[in-house]
């Protein structure tokens, strides 16, 4: 939901800041001058809360660590996804918005396996086998080999290993999945519409 109407109580004018709103239902590039500041024991500002002029939701900036909360989810909306795939795609993107990159990669692996099975791969295969299935059956675009090699890397861990993932790992899996999802679901639907 987007909040309409009046502002938060006691909010006031502070120095203007431009940022991308981290709320997943908004995500706009905004410029806000309304918010609240927090002072440390020496009287200098160490945290600021801004109100988004579009959705009215607050975003917190820790001025020491320079972290934004909620931070911005990686990736984009994709049209014409089956509902379960759409839900998992959203969940993966939201995890990146919470800096939960290991969770995002795990959701991404699950999503990739789900896509492969939906496109005819057998159940209960290893992750790498699903990647191979999508490539061998031309579901991955040509020239995506270097991406595919990166993605395979994420499947080489045994299940009992705990490997903490970084934003770069999440970005690799997410970029590859976005390409796959557009190629398999969004573009064919666009073409069908044109022909019909
Ligand atoms: Zn917003």
Boltz pocket constraint, residues with backbone or C-beta under 6 A from the ligand:
constraints:
  - pocket:
      binder: B
      contacts: [[A, 21], [A, 22], [A, 23], [A, 26], [A, 27], [A, 28], [A, 52], [A, 53], [A, 54], [A, 55], [A, 56], [A, 57]]
      max_distance: 6.0
